[in-house]
Amino acid sequence: MMFRRQALRRLEAPEELDDVVRLATVPGWLLTVALLVAVGTAGAWAVWGTVDRTIRAAGVLVHSNGVSGVDATFSGQIVKVWTSANVRITKGTPVYSARRANGTVETVGAPWDAYVVGMAVSEGRLVQPGTRIAEMERLDTPGDALQAVVFFPASSAPLLRPGNTVAVTAPAAPSTVFGTMVGEVTEVGAFPETPESLRAFLGSGPDVPGLLAGGSVVRVVVPLHTDPASPSGLRWTKASPPFQLNSTSQITAVFTIAREHPITWLLG
């Protein structure tokens, strides 16, 4: 009967809506330890960790001699064009045939093993000595490996030093699959490039106005690490593509100009 009376009293009592309910909380010391660990880790990283400071610039893959013009050596009319742009040819490969004034037809071959950057004539055109026939890049110079020539913003050029590491990517070989080519800066141009100097070095292939769209640039030479066993002849950070990259291929180069401690950002 005693339990019955207690139960009846509870039913008659009003709801205890204003009672304070204590929730389970994380111990204060645990929060303090976690905060100290986080601050200590961030502080250690800021003092001893490093972050690469990089600058991105556009360029091309070329051989050291750049692009040379092949000009006509006699007067005549072009009767046959034997080659086209964006192909590799060997020394002596027919380039064009022209009919001289006396009616004889003479065929002119490539002066060296070369990559044909562009053809400047078509069949039926009259040419004179000195008329530009083609633009070619010589490929048979001993030790002349493919290298990156990058057109770096002139305003940032004082930050470059020989030996700066450069990671190079090419649209033809996606970096997600093949990684990047790697090289080091060996030469930084002393004077800004002009449209004329760029055209003389690159020929008519690359987009010269696009290279100058961001302002003055200087020419930076970046020899790339080679790999004779690689199909491309170059070393890649992941895997070599199963083909050779063409001369004057467009590239993007990322220059590592400094490795900084984050603490210096706070100290100015």
C-alpha positions as CSV (number, residue, x, y, z in Angstrom):
1,M,0.0,0.0,0.0
2,M,2.9,2.3,0.7
3,F,4.1,2.1,-3.0
4,R,0.5,2.8,-4.2
5,R,0.3,6.0,-2.2
6,Q,3.7,7.2,-3.6
7,A,2.6,6.5,-7.1
8,L,-0.6,8.5,-6.6
9,R,1.3,11.5,-5.2
10,R,3.6,11.5,-8.3
11,L,0.6,11.5,-10.6
12,E,-0.9,14.5,-8.7
13,A,2.4,16.5,-8.7
14,P,2.9,19.1,-11.5
15,E,5.5,18.5,-14.2
16,E,9.0,19.5,-13.2
17,L,9.7,21.6,-16.2
18,D,12.1,24.0,-14.6
19,D,14.5,21.4,-13.3
20,V,18.2,21.8,-14.6
21,V,19.4,18.8,-16.6
22,R,23.1,18.2,-16.5
23,L,24.5,17.0,-19.9
24,A,27.7,14.9,-20.3
25,T,30.6,17.2,-21.4
26,V,34.1,16.6,-22.6
27,P,36.6,17.1,-19.7
28,G,38.2,20.5,-19.7
29,W,41.7,19.1,-19.5
30,L,41.1,17.0,-22.7
31,L,40.1,20.2,-24.6
32,T,43.2,22.0,-23.3
33,V,45.6,19.2,-24.4
34,A,44.0,19.1,-27.9
35,L,44.4,22.8,-28.2
36,L,48.0,22.7,-27.1
37,V,48.8,19.9,-29.5
38,A,47.2,21.8,-32.4
39,V,49.1,25.1,-31.6
40,G,52.4,23.2,-31.1
41,T,52.0,21.4,-34.4
42,A,51.2,24.6,-36.3
43,G,54.1,26.4,-34.7
44,A,56.6,23.7,-35.5
45,W,55.4,23.6,-39.1
46,A,55.7,27.4,-39.4
47,V,59.3,27.4,-38.1
48,W,60.7,24.2,-39.7
49,G,58.3,23.5,-42.6
50,T,58.9,24.9,-46.1
51,V,56.5,26.0,-48.8
52,D,57.7,26.4,-52.4
53,R,57.2,29.8,-54.0
54,T,56.5,29.3,-57.7
55,I,55.9,31.3,-60.8
56,R,54.2,29.9,-64.0
57,A,55.2,30.9,-67.5
58,A,54.6,29.7,-71.1
59,G,57.2,28.4,-73.5
60,V,58.0,25.9,-76.2
61,L,60.2,22.8,-76.7
62,V,63.0,23.5,-79.1
63,H,66.6,22.5,-79.9
64,S,69.3,24.9,-79.0
65,N,69.7,26.2,-82.6
66,G,66.1,27.3,-82.8
67,V,64.3,27.6,-86.1
68,S,66.2,28.4,-89.3
69,G,64.8,29.6,-92.6
70,V,65.5,27.7,-95.8
71,D,65.6,30.2,-98.7
72,A,65.5,29.7,-102.5
73,T,68.9,29.9,-104.2
74,F,67.7,30.4,-107.8
75,S,64.8,31.9,-109.7
76,G,62.0,29.8,-110.9
77,Q,58.5,28.6,-110.5
78,I,57.5,26.0,-107.9
79,V,56.2,22.9,-109.6
80,K,56.1,20.5,-106.7
81,V,56.2,20.8,-102.9
82,W,57.4,17.5,-101.5
83,T,56.9,17.9,-97.8
84,S,54.6,19.7,-95.3
85,A,54.7,21.2,-91.9
86,N,55.0,19.2,-88.6
87,V,57.0,16.3,-90.0
88,R,60.6,15.1,-89.5
89,I,62.8,14.7,-92.5
90,T,66.3,13.5,-93.1
91,K,69.1,15.3,-94.9
92,G,68.6,15.2,-98.7
93,T,64.8,14.5,-98.5
94,P,63.2,16.5,-101.4
95,V,61.6,19.7,-100.2
96,Y,60.5,21.4,-103.4
97,S,61.0,21.3,-107.2
98,A,61.2,24.5,-109.3
99,R,61.4,25.1,-113.1
100,R,64.2,27.4,-114.1
101,A,64.0,30.0,-116.8
102,N,65.6,27.6,-119.3
103,G,62.9,25.0,-118.7
104,T,64.9,22.6,-116.5
105,V,63.4,21.3,-113.3
106,E,65.6,21.2,-110.2
107,T,64.7,19.5,-106.9
108,V,66.1,20.9,-103.7
109,G,66.6,18.6,-100.7
110,A,66.7,19.3,-97.0
111,P,70.1,20.7,-95.9
112,W,70.1,18.7,-92.6
113,D,68.0,16.2,-90.6
114,A,65.2,18.6,-89.5
115,Y,61.8,19.1,-88.2
116,V,59.7,21.1,-90.6
117,V,58.0,23.9,-88.7
118,G,56.2,25.4,-91.7
119,M,56.2,25.7,-95.5
120,A,56.1,29.2,-97.0
121,V,55.5,28.3,-100.6
122,S,52.9,26.5,-102.7
123,E,52.9,25.0,-106.2
124,G,52.8,27.7,-109.0
125,R,54.6,30.4,-107.0
126,L,57.5,32.3,-108.6
127,V,60.5,32.5,-106.4
128,Q,63.7,34.5,-106.4
129,P,67.0,33.9,-104.6
130,G,66.3,34.7,-101.0
131,T,62.6,33.9,-101.1
132,R,61.7,32.0,-97.9
133,I,60.8,28.4,-98.7
134,A,60.4,26.7,-95.3
135,E,61.2,27.0,-91.7
136,M,63.1,24.1,-90.2
137,E,64.6,23.1,-86.9
138,R,67.9,21.2,-87.2
139,L,68.0,17.9,-85.4
140,D,71.4,16.4,-86.2
141,T,73.6,18.7,-84.0
142,P,75.6,16.3,-81.6
143,G,74.4,16.6,-78.1
144,D,71.6,18.9,-79.0
145,A,68.7,17.5,-76.9
146,L,65.3,18.9,-76.8
147,Q,65.0,21.6,-74.2
148,A,62.5,24.0,-72.8
149,V,62.7,27.7,-73.8
150,V,60.4,29.7,-71.5
151,F,59.3,33.3,-71.9
152,F,59.4,34.5,-68.3
153,P,57.8,37.8,-67.1
154,A,60.6,40.4,-67.3
155,S,59.3,42.0,-64.0
156,S,60.1,38.8,-62.1
157,A,63.3,37.8,-63.9
158,P,65.6,39.2,-61.1
159,L,64.2,36.4,-58.9
160,L,65.6,33.7,-61.2
161,R,69.0,32.0,-60.6
162,P,70.8,29.3,-62.5
163,G,69.9,26.1,-60.9
164,N,66.3,27.0,-60.1
165,T,64.1,23.8,-60.5
166,V,61.5,23.8,-63.2
167,A,58.6,21.4,-63.8
168,V,57.4,21.3,-67.4
169,T,54.1,20.1,-68.7
170,A,52.9,19.7,-72.3
171,P,49.2,19.5,-73.4
172,A,50.1,16.5,-75.6
173,A,51.2,14.5,-72.6
174,P,48.7,15.1,-69.7
175,S,50.4,15.4,-66.3
176,T,47.8,13.3,-64.6
177,V,49.1,10.3,-66.7
178,F,52.7,11.0,-67.4
179,G,53.7,13.5,-64.7
180,T,56.1,16.3,-65.6
181,M,59.4,16.8,-67.2
182,V,62.1,18.3,-64.9
183,G,65.0,20.6,-65.6
184,E,67.0,23.5,-64.2
185,V,67.6,27.0,-65.3
186,T,70.9,27.5,-67.1
187,E,70.4,30.9,-68.8
188,V,68.3,33.9,-68.2
189,G,68.1,36.5,-71.0
190,A,69.5,39.9,-70.2
191,F,67.1,41.9,-72.3
192,P,63.3,41.7,-73.0
193,E,62.2,39.9,-76.1
194,T,60.5,41.8,-79.0
195,P,58.0,40.4,-81.5
196,E,60.8,40.4,-84.1
197,S,63.3,38.5,-81.9
198,L,60.6,35.9,-80.9
199,R,59.6,35.4,-84.6
200,A,63.3,35.0,-85.6
201,F,63.8,32.3,-83.0
202,L,60.5,30.5,-83.2
203,G,59.5,31.0,-86.8
204,S,55.8,31.3,-87.7
205,G,54.5,28.4,-85.6
206,P,53.9,29.5,-82.0
207,D,51.6,32.3,-81.0
208,V,54.0,35.2,-80.5
209,P,51.3,37.8,-79.6
210,G,50.0,35.4,-77.0
211,L,53.5,35.1,-75.4
212,L,53.6,38.8,-75.1
213,A,50.0,39.3,-73.9
214,G,51.0,39.6,-70.3
215,G,53.8,42.1,-70.9
216,S,57.5,42.0,-71.5
217,V,59.3,38.7,-71.3
218,V,62.8,37.4,-71.2
219,R,64.0,34.1,-72.7
220,V,64.9,31.4,-70.1
221,V,66.7,28.2,-71.2
222,V,65.9,25.1,-69.3
223,P,67.7,21.9,-70.4
224,L,65.5,18.9,-69.5
225,H,66.6,15.6,-67.9
226,T,67.0,13.0,-70.6
227,D,66.4,9.2,-70.6
228,P,67.8,7.3,-73.6
229,A,65.5,4.4,-72.8
230,S,62.4,6.5,-72.9
231,P,60.4,6.6,-76.2
232,S,60.3,10.4,-75.8
233,G,64.0,10.7,-75.0
234,L,63.1,12.6,-71.8
235,R,62.7,11.7,-68.2
236,W,59.2,12.0,-66.7
237,T,58.1,11.9,-63.1
238,K,55.5,9.2,-63.7
239,A,55.8,7.4,-67.0
240,S,57.2,8.4,-70.4
241,P,54.6,8.9,-73.2
242,P,55.0,6.3,-76.0
243,F,55.9,9.0,-78.6
244,Q,58.3,11.9,-79.1
245,L,57.2,15.4,-78.5
246,N,57.5,17.7,-81.5
247,S,59.7,20.7,-81.7
248,T,57.9,24.0,-81.0
249,S,55.3,22.1,-78.9
250,Q,53.6,24.5,-76.4
251,I,54.5,23.9,-72.8
252,T,53.8,25.4,-69.4
253,A,56.7,25.7,-66.9
254,V,56.4,26.1,-63.1
255,F,59.6,27.7,-61.6
256,T,60.5,27.1,-58.0
257,I,62.2,30.4,-57.1
258,A,62.3,30.0,-53.3
259,R,61.5,27.7,-50.4
260,E,60.1,29.7,-47.5
261,H,59.4,29.1,-43.9
262,P,55.7,30.1,-43.1
263,I,57.0,32.0,-40.0
264,T,58.5,34.6,-42.4
265,W,55.1,35.5,-43.6
266,L,54.1,36.6,-40.1
267,L,57.4,38.4,-39.5
268,G,57.2,40.2,-42.8
